[in-house]
């Protein structure tokens, strides 16, 4: 072997040994980051960041950095770390891989867009890539639908929420979102169908029950079927009774106003519900937010010969 070839082989050996040492040190730093993450996320981030510099092709360490930034809610740096994970995986596997990397990338960009610190259009590509890599990624379909709605692509949003439900039919939030979109488009039959299907999957403690029952009650009100509207509003109120509907003050208004529209109206029940709404909403900090409903409550009760106090 010539002297030149010997030097090349020797240099390659030295480089391989250095890379091996770097890889080992990177893993050690990542392990230290794991130990610190629960008590000191900044220290964990520092360890993971150092590790990615020593071994930039280790996608698993980049992923640890992604999750640490997510815990800290540093969306800009989380997005950058996702790019690092994506590129590391692509270098090693010679193709795009790991749908979660792209989903988390899109999610981070979405948080920036929600805060007015980024563009909604930038969120599409990573979510679409996540779906390409995993066609059964229901959450990616759901987030993409939300993004498309912000980009005024209502048909795209409708399609992706529908796809999310096809892949995960027990995810009640997507029924609520899809139904609300149908409501705004005045597709009431489709809204009713979606809500009834969603309620068939929902569990008794589902946090989306209130909104689904309320939306369905509104469908029936729109169609002039106040008996079925009352039934849905009663179910909506029942679903939040455990916390006394403090988070859904409008439950009293919906139910009271629907009682008033029955034929014959349930006057006592209507006044009782609207009185509750008045006391907890129209005399407090929420009065401005619910100004229209407060005014309507007064008018409904006055029409039935009562008064609100």
C-alpha contacts under 8 A as a table, 3 or more apart, distances in Angstrom:
res1	aa1	res2	aa2	distance
1	X	5	X	6.34
1	X	6	X	6.57
2	X	5	X	5.28
2	X	6	X	6.27
3	X	6	X	5.04
3	X	7	X	6.26
4	X	7	X	5.15
4	X	8	X	6.35
5	X	8	X	5.04
5	X	9	X	6.17
6	X	9	X	5.19
6	X	10	X	6.04
7	X	10	X	5.05
7	X	11	X	6.03
8	X	11	X	5.11
8	X	12	X	6.14
9	X	12	X	5.07
9	X	13	X	6.20
10	X	13	X	5.05
10	X	14	X	6.26
11	X	14	X	5.08
11	X	15	X	6.12
12	X	15	X	5.04
12	X	16	X	6.07
13	X	16	X	5.09
13	X	17	X	6.13
14	X	17	X	5.12
14	X	18	X	6.17
15	X	18	X	5.04
15	X	19	X	6.09
16	X	19	X	5.03
16	X	20	X	6.07
17	X	20	X	5.02
17	X	21	X	6.22
18	X	21	X	5.09
18	X	22	X	6.15
19	X	22	X	4.97
19	X	23	X	6.08
20	X	23	X	5.05
20	X	24	X	6.25
21	X	24	X	5.19
21	X	25	X	6.12
22	X	25	X	5.05
22	X	26	X	5.94
22	X	54	X	5.36
22	X	55	X	6.42
23	X	26	X	5.01
23	X	27	X	6.28
23	X	54	X	6.70
23	X	55	X	5.60
24	X	27	X	5.20
24	X	28	X	6.28
25	X	28	X	5.00
25	X	29	X	6.15
25	X	51	X	7.35
25	X	54	X	7.50
26	X	29	X	5.12
26	X	30	X	6.13
26	X	50	X	7.39
26	X	51	X	4.18
26	X	52	X	6.98
26	X	54	X	5.74
26	X	55	X	6.06
27	X	30	X	4.99
27	X	31	X	6.16
27	X	51	X	6.97
27	X	61	X	7.92
28	X	31	X	5.11
28	X	32	X	6.32
29	X	32	X	5.02
29	X	33	X	6.20
29	X	47	X	5.38
29	X	48	X	6.59
29	X	50	X	7.33
29	X	51	X	5.76
30	X	33	X	4.87
30	X	34	X	6.25
30	X	47	X	6.09
30	X	48	X	5.29
30	X	51	X	6.17
30	X	61	X	6.55
30	X	64	X	7.95
31	X	34	X	4.98
31	X	35	X	6.43
32	X	35	X	5.16
32	X	36	X	6.36
32	X	44	X	7.29
32	X	47	X	6.78
33	X	36	X	5.10
33	X	37	X	5.92
33	X	43	X	6.87
33	X	44	X	3.98
33	X	45	X	6.89
33	X	46	X	7.69
33	X	47	X	5.14
33	X	48	X	6.01
34	X	37	X	5.30
34	X	38	X	7.87
34	X	44	X	6.60
35	X	38	X	7.16
35	X	44	X	7.75
36	X	39	X	5.68
36	X	40	X	5.36
36	X	41	X	6.63
36	X	43	X	6.39
36	X	44	X	5.29
37	X	40	X	5.38
37	X	41	X	4.68
37	X	42	X	7.86
37	X	43	X	7.32
37	X	44	X	5.02
37	X	45	X	7.94
37	X	68	X	7.27
38	X	41	X	6.63
40	X	43	X	5.48
40	X	44	X	6.44
41	X	44	X	4.92
41	X	45	X	6.08
41	X	68	X	6.43
41	X	71	X	7.71
41	X	72	X	7.12
42	X	45	X	5.04
42	X	46	X	6.26
43	X	46	X	5.05
43	X	47	X	6.32
44	X	47	X	5.14
44	X	48	X	6.16
44	X	68	X	7.22
45	X	48	X	5.13
45	X	49	X	5.89
45	X	65	X	6.07
45	X	68	X	6.20
45	X	69	X	7.25
46	X	49	X	5.13
46	X	50	X	6.23
47	X	50	X	5.26
47	X	51	X	6.20
48	X	51	X	4.94
48	X	52	X	6.25
48	X	61	X	6.50
48	X	62	X	7.34
48	X	64	X	6.94
48	X	65	X	5.59
49	X	52	X	5.26
49	X	53	X	6.57
49	X	65	X	6.83
50	X	53	X	5.25
50	X	54	X	6.51
51	X	54	X	5.13
51	X	55	X	6.11
51	X	56	X	7.80
51	X	61	X	7.11
52	X	55	X	5.03
52	X	56	X	4.71
52	X	57	X	7.71
52	X	58	X	7.07
52	X	61	X	6.46
52	X	62	X	6.32
53	X	56	X	5.51
55	X	58	X	5.75
56	X	59	X	7.58
56	X	62	X	7.97
56	X	84	X	7.82
56	X	88	X	6.57
57	X	88	X	4.51
57	X	89	X	7.08
57	X	91	X	7.07
57	X	92	X	6.89
58	X	61	X	5.65
58	X	62	X	6.71
58	X	85	X	7.83
58	X	88	X	6.24
58	X	89	X	7.59
59	X	62	X	4.97
59	X	63	X	6.12
59	X	84	X	7.54
59	X	85	X	4.75
59	X	86	X	7.35
59	X	88	X	5.17
59	X	89	X	5.49
60	X	63	X	4.98
60	X	64	X	6.41
60	X	85	X	7.41
61	X	64	X	5.04
61	X	65	X	6.43
62	X	65	X	5.03
62	X	66	X	6.25
62	X	81	X	6.22
62	X	82	X	7.25
62	X	84	X	6.28
62	X	85	X	4.95
63	X	66	X	4.87
63	X	67	X	6.33
63	X	81	X	7.49
63	X	82	X	7.12
63	X	85	X	5.99
63	X	101	X	7.50
64	X	67	X	5.28
64	X	68	X	6.23
65	X	68	X	5.07
65	X	69	X	6.23
65	X	78	X	7.66
65	X	81	X	6.48
66	X	69	X	5.31
66	X	70	X	6.21
66	X	78	X	5.15
66	X	79	X	7.67
66	X	81	X	5.35
66	X	82	X	6.00
67	X	70	X	4.88
67	X	71	X	6.17
67	X	78	X	7.64
68	X	71	X	5.08
68	X	72	X	6.40
69	X	72	X	4.98
69	X	73	X	5.94
69	X	74	X	5.32
69	X	75	X	7.02
69	X	77	X	6.63
69	X	78	X	5.10
70	X	73	X	4.73
70	X	74	X	6.22
70	X	75	X	6.71
70	X	78	X	6.14
70	X	108	X	7.93
71	X	74	X	7.90
73	X	78	X	7.99
74	X	77	X	5.73
74	X	78	X	6.05
75	X	78	X	4.87
75	X	79	X	6.07
75	X	108	X	4.94
75	X	109	X	6.93
75	X	111	X	6.71
75	X	112	X	6.50
76	X	79	X	5.25
76	X	80	X	6.47
76	X	108	X	6.98
76	X	109	X	7.38
76	X	112	X	7.27
77	X	80	X	4.97
77	X	81	X	6.10
78	X	81	X	5.04
78	X	82	X	6.18
78	X	105	X	7.32
78	X	108	X	6.38
79	X	82	X	5.05
79	X	83	X	6.48
79	X	104	X	7.61
79	X	105	X	5.00
79	X	106	X	7.72
79	X	108	X	5.53
79	X	109	X	6.52
80	X	83	X	5.14
80	X	84	X	6.47
80	X	105	X	8.00
81	X	84	X	4.91
81	X	85	X	6.29
82	X	85	X	5.00
82	X	86	X	6.07
82	X	101	X	5.79
82	X	102	X	7.05
82	X	104	X	6.96
82	X	105	X	5.35
83	X	86	X	5.02
83	X	87	X	6.06
83	X	101	X	8.00
83	X	105	X	7.27
84	X	87	X	5.27
84	X	88	X	6.01
85	X	88	X	5.15
85	X	89	X	6.13
85	X	101	X	6.64
86	X	89	X	5.32
86	X	90	X	6.19
86	X	96	X	7.10
86	X	97	X	7.30
86	X	98	X	7.77
86	X	101	X	6.17
86	X	102	X	7.18
87	X	90	X	5.01
87	X	91	X	6.13
88	X	91	X	5.22
88	X	92	X	6.38
89	X	92	X	5.27
89	X	93	X	5.80
89	X	94	X	7.74
89	X	95	X	7.68
89	X	96	X	6.99
89	X	97	X	6.36
89	X	98	X	7.80
90	X	93	X	5.20
90	X	94	X	5.03
90	X	95	X	4.80
90	X	96	X	5.06
90	X	97	X	6.57
91	X	94	X	5.33
91	X	95	X	7.36
93	X	96	X	7.54
93	X	97	X	7.42
97	X	133	X	6.87
98	X	101	X	5.75
98	X	102	X	7.36
98	X	130	X	7.73
98	X	133	X	7.12
99	X	102	X	5.41
99	X	103	X	6.14
99	X	129	X	7.20
99	X	130	X	4.26
99	X	131	X	7.10
99	X	133	X	5.44
99	X	134	X	6.12
100	X	103	X	4.91
100	X	104	X	5.97
100	X	130	X	6.71
101	X	104	X	5.40
101	X	105	X	6.18
101	X	130	X	7.73
102	X	105	X	4.87
102	X	106	X	6.18
102	X	126	X	4.88
102	X	127	X	6.17
102	X	129	X	6.46
102	X	130	X	5.23
103	X	106	X	5.11
103	X	107	X	6.09
103	X	126	X	6.26
103	X	127	X	5.27
103	X	129	X	7.99
103	X	130	X	5.45
103	X	140	X	6.34
104	X	107	X	4.84
104	X	108	X	6.09
105	X	108	X	5.30
105	X	109	X	6.37
105	X	126	X	6.29
105	X	127	X	7.82
106	X	109	X	5.13
106	X	110	X	6.03
106	X	123	X	5.09
106	X	124	X	7.07
106	X	125	X	7.64
106	X	126	X	5.15
106	X	127	X	5.36
107	X	110	X	4.92
107	X	111	X	6.36
107	X	123	X	7.60
107	X	143	X	7.70
108	X	111	X	5.23
108	X	112	X	6.52
109	X	112	X	5.05
109	X	113	X	6.20
109	X	118	X	6.85
109	X	120	X	7.88
109	X	122	X	7.17
109	X	123	X	5.60
110	X	113	X	4.96
110	X	114	X	6.09
110	X	118	X	7.87
110	X	120	X	6.82
110	X	123	X	5.91
110	X	147	X	7.57
111	X	114	X	5.04
111	X	115	X	6.30
112	X	115	X	5.12
112	X	116	X	6.29
112	X	117	X	4.92
112	X	118	X	5.07
112	X	119	X	7.85
113	X	116	X	4.99
113	X	117	X	5.50
113	X	118	X	4.30
113	X	119	X	5.36
113	X	120	X	5.53
114	X	117	X	7.50
114	X	118	X	7.83
115	X	118	X	7.61
116	X	119	X	7.63
118	X	122	X	7.68
119	X	122	X	5.54
119	X	123	X	7.35
120	X	123	X	5.45
120	X	124	X	7.44
120	X	147	X	6.38
120	X	150	X	6.99
120	X	151	X	6.87
121	X	124	X	5.90
121	X	147	X	7.88
121	X	151	X	7.09
122	X	125	X	6.69
123	X	126	X	6.40
123	X	127	X	6.83
123	X	147	X	7.05
124	X	127	X	5.48
124	X	128	X	6.07
124	X	144	X	6.55
124	X	147	X	6.98
124	X	148	X	7.79
125	X	128	X	5.10
125	X	129	X	6.15
126	X	129	X	5.00
126	X	130	X	6.20
127	X	130	X	5.01
127	X	131	X	6.38
127	X	140	X	5.93
127	X	141	X	7.80
127	X	143	X	7.69
127	X	144	X	6.21
128	X	131	X	5.11
128	X	132	X	6.22
128	X	140	X	7.85
128	X	144	X	7.47
129	X	132	X	4.93
129	X	133	X	6.21
130	X	133	X	5.20
130	X	134	X	6.09
130	X	137	X	7.54
130	X	140	X	6.85
131	X	134	X	4.90
131	X	135	X	4.93
131	X	136	X	7.26
131	X	137	X	6.05
131	X	140	X	6.43
131	X	141	X	7.16
132	X	135	X	5.79
134	X	137	X	5.56
136	X	167	X	5.75
137	X	140	X	5.46
137	X	141	X	6.62
137	X	164	X	7.65
137	X	167	X	7.40
138	X	141	X	5.18
138	X	142	X	6.26
138	X	163	X	7.34
138	X	164	X	4.40
138	X	165	X	7.20
138	X	167	X	5.67
138	X	168	X	5.99
139	X	142	X	4.94
139	X	143	X	6.16
139	X	164	X	6.78
140	X	143	X	5.19
140	X	144	X	5.98
140	X	164	X	7.86
141	X	144	X	5.10
141	X	145	X	6.12
141	X	160	X	5.14
141	X	161	X	6.34
141	X	163	X	6.57
141	X	164	X	5.18
142	X	145	X	5.18
142	X	146	X	6.52
142	X	160	X	6.33
142	X	161	X	5.39
142	X	164	X	5.66
142	X	174	X	6.85
143	X	146	X	5.10
143	X	147	X	6.30
144	X	147	X	5.00
144	X	148	X	6.11
144	X	157	X	7.28
144	X	160	X	6.81
145	X	148	X	5.11
145	X	149	X	6.17
145	X	156	X	6.62
145	X	157	X	3.92
145	X	158	X	6.88
145	X	159	X	7.59
145	X	160	X	5.09
145	X	161	X	5.77
146	X	149	X	5.14
146	X	150	X	6.54
146	X	157	X	6.42
147	X	150	X	5.21
147	X	151	X	6.47
147	X	157	X	7.72
148	X	151	X	4.83
148	X	152	X	6.33
148	X	153	X	5.12
148	X	154	X	6.88
148	X	156	X	6.18
148	X	157	X	5.34
149	X	152	X	5.05
149	X	153	X	5.38
149	X	154	X	5.44
149	X	156	X	7.62
149	X	157	X	5.46
150	X	153	X	7.44
153	X	156	X	5.31
153	X	157	X	6.27
154	X	157	X	5.00
154	X	158	X	6.07
154	X	181	X	7.87
155	X	158	X	5.08
155	X	159	X	6.15
156	X	159	X	5.06
156	X	160	X	6.17
157	X	160	X	5.25
157	X	161	X	6.14
158	X	161	X	5.39
158	X	162	X	6.12
158	X	178	X	6.37
158	X	181	X	7.51
159	X	162	X	5.17
159	X	163	X	6.18
160	X	163	X	4.85
160	X	164	X	6.05
161	X	164	X	4.93
161	X	165	X	6.31
161	X	174	X	6.01
161	X	175	X	7.89
161	X	177	X	7.70
161	X	178	X	6.16
162	X	165	X	5.19
162	X	166	X	6.25
162	X	174	X	8.00
162	X	178	X	7.44
163	X	166	X	4.94
163	X	167	X	6.30
164	X	167	X	5.32
164	X	168	X	6.00
164	X	169	X	7.61
164	X	174	X	7.25
165	X	168	X	4.90
165	X	169	X	4.48
165	X	170	X	7.39
165	X	171	X	6.80
165	X	174	X	6.69
165	X	175	X	7.48
166	X	169	X	5.68
168	X	171	X	5.94
169	X	172	X	7.76
169	X	201	X	7.56
170	X	198	X	7.51
170	X	201	X	5.55
170	X	202	X	6.93
171	X	174	X	6.09
171	X	175	X	7.40
172	X	175	X	5.23
172	X	176	X	6.51
172	X	198	X	5.91
172	X	199	X	7.91
172	X	201	X	7.51
172	X	202	X	6.43
172	X	206	X	7.91
172	X	208	X	6.47
173	X	176	X	5.11
173	X	177	X	6.24
173	X	208	X	6.32
174	X	177	X	5.00
174	X	178	X	5.92
175	X	178	X	5.25
175	X	179	X	5.90
175	X	194	X	6.07
175	X	195	X	6.22
175	X	197	X	8.00
175	X	198	X	5.53
175	X	212	X	7.92
176	X	179	X	5.18
176	X	180	X	6.09
176	X	195	X	7.00
176	X	198	X	7.80
176	X	208	X	7.35
176	X	211	X	7.05
176	X	212	X	5.84
177	X	180	X	5.15
177	X	181	X	6.33
178	X	181	X	5.14
178	X	182	X	6.33
178	X	191	X	7.66
178	X	194	X	7.45
179	X	182	X	5.03
179	X	183	X	6.14
179	X	190	X	7.62
179	X	191	X	4.64
179	X	192	X	7.51
179	X	194	X	6.01
179	X	195	X	6.37
179	X	215	X	7.76
180	X	183	X	4.92
180	X	184	X	6.33
180	X	191	X	7.33
180	X	215	X	7.48
181	X	184	X	5.21
181	X	185	X	6.31
182	X	185	X	5.02
182	X	186	X	6.01
182	X	187	X	5.00
182	X	188	X	6.62
182	X	190	X	6.64
182	X	191	X	5.31
183	X	186	X	4.84
183	X	187	X	5.89
183	X	188	X	6.00
183	X	191	X	6.17
184	X	187	X	7.71
187	X	190	X	5.59
187	X	191	X	6.22
188	X	191	X	4.86
188	X	192	X	6.08
188	X	219	X	6.31
189	X	192	X	5.16
189	X	193	X	6.27
190	X	193	X	5.08
190	X	194	X	6.20
191	X	194	X	5.25
191	X	195	X	6.19
191	X	216	X	7.85
191	X	219	X	7.63
192	X	195	X	5.22
192	X	196	X	6.08
192	X	216	X	6.21
192	X	219	X	6.67
193	X	196	X	5.32
193	X	197	X	6.21
194	X	197	X	5.22
194	X	198	X	6.11
195	X	198	X	4.93
195	X	199	X	6.07
195	X	212	X	6.17
195	X	213	X	7.84
195	X	215	X	7.80
195	X	216	X	6.46
196	X	199	X	5.16
196	X	200	X	6.29
196	X	216	X	7.89
197	X	200	X	5.13
197	X	201	X	6.80
198	X	201	X	5.37
198	X	202	X	6.23
198	X	212	X	7.82
199	X	202	X	4.97
199	X	209	X	7.37
199	X	212	X	7.26
199	X	213	X	7.99
202	X	206	X	6.05
202	X	209	X	7.14
203	X	206	X	5.24
204	X	209	X	7.91
204	X	239	X	7.70
205	X	209	X	7.84
205	X	239	X	7.65
206	X	209	X	5.60
207	X	210	X	7.05
208	X	211	X	5.58
208	X	212	X	6.24
209	X	212	X	5.17
209	X	213	X	6.05
209	X	236	X	6.74
209	X	239	X	6.44
210	X	213	X	5.39
210	X	214	X	6.04
210	X	235	X	7.71
210	X	236	X	4.48
210	X	237	X	7.01
210	X	239	X	5.87
210	X	240	X	6.73
211	X	214	X	4.97
211	X	215	X	5.98
211	X	236	X	7.22
212	X	215	X	5.19
212	X	216	X	6.17
212	X	236	X	7.83
213	X	216	X	5.08
213	X	217	X	6.06
213	X	232	X	5.19
213	X	233	X	6.39
213	X	235	X	6.50
213	X	236	X	5.09
214	X	217	X	4.99
214	X	218	X	6.23
214	X	232	X	6.47
214	X	233	X	5.78
214	X	236	X	5.90
215	X	218	X	5.03
215	X	219	X	6.34
216	X	219	X	4.95
216	X	220	X	6.47
216	X	229	X	7.34
216	X	232	X	6.56
217	X	220	X	5.21
217	X	221	X	6.21
217	X	228	X	7.00
217	X	229	X	4.12
217	X	230	X	6.89
217	X	231	X	7.59
217	X	232	X	4.97
217	X	233	X	5.83
218	X	221	X	4.93
218	X	222	X	6.07
218	X	229	X	6.66
219	X	222	X	5.14
219	X	223	X	6.35
219	X	229	X	7.64
220	X	223	X	4.94
220	X	224	X	6.11
220	X	225	X	5.00
220	X	226	X	6.41
220	X	228	X	6.25
220	X	229	X	5.09
221	X	224	X	4.91
221	X	225	X	5.60
221	X	226	X	5.52
221	X	229	X	5.70
221	X	258	X	7.95
222	X	225	X	7.62
225	X	228	X	5.77
225	X	229	X	6.31
226	X	229	X	4.69
226	X	230	X	5.98
226	X	258	X	6.33
226	X	259	X	7.98
226	X	261	X	6.58
226	X	262	X	5.93
227	X	230	X	5.27
227	X	231	X	6.48
227	X	262	X	6.58
228	X	231	X	4.98
228	X	232	X	6.35
229	X	232	X	5.21
229	X	233	X	6.17
229	X	258	X	6.90
230	X	233	X	5.06
230	X	234	X	5.98
230	X	255	X	6.26
230	X	258	X	5.76
230	X	259	X	6.58
231	X	234	X	5.18
231	X	235	X	6.29
232	X	235	X	5.01
232	X	236	X	6.09
233	X	236	X	4.84
233	X	237	X	6.15
233	X	251	X	7.13
233	X	254	X	6.53
233	X	255	X	5.38
234	X	237	X	5.18
234	X	238	X	6.08
234	X	255	X	6.58
235	X	238	X	4.97
235	X	239	X	6.13
236	X	239	X	5.19
236	X	240	X	6.87
236	X	251	X	7.05
237	X	240	X	5.46
237	X	241	X	6.24
237	X	245	X	7.10
237	X	251	X	5.61
237	X	252	X	7.48
237	X	255	X	7.99
238	X	241	X	5.14
239	X	242	X	7.47
240	X	243	X	5.97
240	X	244	X	6.29
240	X	245	X	4.99
240	X	248	X	7.52
241	X	244	X	4.52
241	X	245	X	5.64
242	X	245	X	7.41
243	X	246	X	6.29
243	X	247	X	7.86
245	X	248	X	4.87
245	X	249	X	5.87
245	X	251	X	7.18
246	X	249	X	5.72
248	X	251	X	5.75
249	X	252	X	6.27
249	X	253	X	7.61
249	X	277	X	6.54
249	X	280	X	7.38
249	X	281	X	6.84
250	X	253	X	5.07
250	X	254	X	6.19
250	X	277	X	7.07
251	X	254	X	5.33
251	X	255	X	6.21
252	X	255	X	5.34
252	X	256	X	5.89
252	X	273	X	5.03
252	X	274	X	6.05
252	X	276	X	6.59
252	X	277	X	5.25
253	X	256	X	5.13
253	X	257	X	5.92
253	X	273	X	6.62
253	X	274	X	5.56
253	X	277	X	5.85
253	X	293	X	7.18
253	X	297	X	7.27
254	X	257	X	5.46
254	X	258	X	6.14
255	X	258	X	5.16
255	X	259	X	6.17
255	X	270	X	7.29
255	X	273	X	6.76
256	X	259	X	5.17
256	X	260	X	6.41
256	X	269	X	6.82
256	X	270	X	4.09
256	X	271	X	6.63
256	X	272	X	7.37
256	X	273	X	4.81
256	X	274	X	5.26
257	X	260	X	5.11
257	X	261	X	6.63
257	X	270	X	6.34
257	X	274	X	7.40
257	X	297	X	7.44
257	X	300	X	7.22
258	X	261	X	5.15
258	X	262	X	6.69
258	X	270	X	7.57
259	X	262	X	5.51
259	X	265	X	5.89
259	X	266	X	5.26
259	X	267	X	7.08
259	X	269	X	6.70
259	X	270	X	5.08
260	X	265	X	4.83
260	X	266	X	5.91
260	X	267	X	6.11
260	X	270	X	5.53
260	X	300	X	7.35
261	X	264	X	7.82
261	X	265	X	5.67
262	X	265	X	4.31
262	X	266	X	6.69
266	X	269	X	5.53
266	X	270	X	5.99
267	X	270	X	5.06
267	X	271	X	6.07
267	X	304	X	6.63
268	X	271	X	5.25
268	X	272	X	6.07
269	X	272	X	5.08
269	X	273	X	6.24
270	X	273	X	5.36
270	X	274	X	6.15
270	X	301	X	7.85
271	X	274	X	5.15
271	X	275	X	5.82
271	X	301	X	5.96
271	X	306	X	7.30
272	X	275	X	5.13
272	X	276	X	6.33
273	X	276	X	5.15
273	X	277	X	6.29
274	X	277	X	4.89
274	X	278	X	6.02
274	X	297	X	5.99
274	X	301	X	7.62
275	X	278	X	4.98
275	X	279	X	6.21
275	X	308	X	5.93
275	X	309	X	7.41
276	X	279	X	5.26
276	X	280	X	6.31
277	X	280	X	5.54
277	X	281	X	5.69
277	X	282	X	7.20
278	X	281	X	5.38
278	X	282	X	4.80
278	X	283	X	6.76
278	X	294	X	6.63
278	X	297	X	7.52
278	X	308	X	7.09
278	X	309	X	7.76
279	X	282	X	6.16
279	X	283	X	5.95
279	X	309	X	7.56
280	X	283	X	6.63
280	X	284	X	6.75
281	X	284	X	5.56
281	X	285	X	7.33
281	X	286	X	5.34
281	X	287	X	5.65
281	X	290	X	7.38
281	X	294	X	7.94
282	X	285	X	7.90
282	X	286	X	6.54
282	X	287	X	4.34
282	X	288	X	7.97
282	X	290	X	7.25
282	X	291	X	7.46
282	X	294	X	5.88
283	X	286	X	7.75
283	X	287	X	6.19
284	X	287	X	5.70
285	X	288	X	7.16
286	X	289	X	5.33
286	X	290	X	6.26
287	X	290	X	5.26
287	X	291	X	5.57
287	X	294	X	7.33
288	X	291	X	4.99
290	X	293	X	5.32
290	X	294	X	6.06
291	X	294	X	5.10
291	X	295	X	6.25
292	X	295	X	5.20
292	X	296	X	6.20
293	X	296	X	4.96
293	X	297	X	6.00
294	X	297	X	5.07
294	X	298	X	6.43
295	X	298	X	5.26
295	X	299	X	6.42
296	X	299	X	5.05
296	X	300	X	6.08
297	X	300	X	5.21
297	X	301	X	6.15
298	X	301	X	5.37
298	X	302	X	6.01
298	X	307	X	7.14
298	X	308	X	6.55
299	X	302	X	5.09
299	X	303	X	6.07
300	X	303	X	5.14
300	X	304	X	6.45
301	X	304	X	5.11
301	X	305	X	6.42
301	X	306	X	5.15
301	X	307	X	5.86
301	X	308	X	7.15
302	X	305	X	5.09
302	X	306	X	5.18
302	X	307	X	5.77
303	X	306	X	7.41
